[in-house]
Amino acid sequence: MITGELKSQIDKVWEAFWTGGLSNPLTVIEQMTFLLFIRRLDELQTQREQKANLLKKPIEEPIYSEEEYELRWSWFKNMDPEVMHKMFTRNEGVFDFLRNVGNRSAAFSKFMKGATFMIPTPRLLAQVVEMLSNVDMRDRDTKGDVYEYLLSKIASAGQNGQFRTPRHIIRMMVELVQPTIEDVICDPSSGTCGFQTVAGEYIREHYENELYKEDVKQHFQNKMFMGMEFDPTMIRIGAMNMILHGIENPQLQDVDSLSEANAGFTDKATLVLSNPPFKGSLDREAVDGKILAVVDSKKTELLFLALILRGLRLGGRAVVIVPDGVLFGSSNAHLQIRKEIIDRQRLQAVISMPSGVFKPYAGVSTAILLFTKTNSGGTDKVWFYDMKADGFSLDDKRSQIEANDIPDIIQRFKNQEKEITRSRTDSSFMVPVTEIRDNKYDLSINRYKEVVHEVKIYEKPTVIISEIETLDKERAALLNQLKTMLS
């Protein structure tokens, strides 16, 4: 958990950028990402030097050569501001090094294509470098928390419906599917890579001893986590988020997930965790034909569900956030994708979430779908849950409150044999697939939930009038008594 002192330090860095002329939140985070990675490279080099000195051997895979010492954080952080700024902007300077160090096995640098150094003045650069030098980020959890706090400052990101999924909602989704060390986990609209980092934390918590095994460690670091993102800024931010959470070589692709350029995403993932964009429509010409074969639509929320089905291995699971319209939309495409998931795959759960969950970014009502790819059906009963509270107020402030259905959702999902006898008036219940088919594959919870209306019986109007008259007589008598006492 990030401390108040750390928050204060990051707030001061943010304020320095703001007063220094950089006000776009994404630009600020991207520039801080560059600086944090430069600092990380210096830390890695120091670790390798210490190991070499201890073993009295040459440094294995050095990041910096002996001639590049000036480009290291520990060296330039003490320079005069003017000299430091020139060190960043000159040819073969710090920023050029950052863009080219990918040839030396630094995973982040492969996403540096097109990156631009935008800190305008020597004074601002020196100020920010000094502030970041004072932030204690030796611990992996602290690094991750610091970056998560930075990401929480994004009010809105990009022009394509991107916004940050609340961390507690991601954690709930991860708890529902319980990733294992054998999984290959993907988010085809990865953004800041929140789903991958939380899944990584879950793996560390539950498989700590196994991660010491070399084969498991290699899988965790190099193959377990996949993602696609077509916004270069977001993919850099996402890559840094994963690196600071201890995932050094995430398999992130700078690609439009729905295009033919992503055709290789077929039967790759065993687990998909995602909150795909659901804003606007796409040109059909830009969409991979194999996706359109599953659902003939321009709507991104439907196309991403088809993409996820294609990307999953047989037996692979998905837990995906969708707008409510996906659950009950009456178009041929909406019906097509619901029939695909219910009839050809195995739909397990529909969790309806209140509309305030994504405030202040968006007020849309959403739900979580949990399904398994079988290509042979298997849907028998579908578990529905009507979430009313997520531990935070449902207004723009999103203040912490006591009411929270998330623990109940996780506990009930893991014990579904007890859910069969639940009433349709309860917060969760089972619905047979035959009933869903009879209702044109409608997955909205209100279609199946029964609401009990409290019956109130009132007296007849004549009785109520009589009671009022009696009260009036009593009031008049008391008023006369008061007059007598005062006379």
Summary of the structure (lengths in Angstrom):
residues: 487
radius of gyration: 28.5
end to end distance: 73.3
largest distance: 111.1
contacts: 1513
relative contact order: 0.08
helix: 50%
strand: 14%
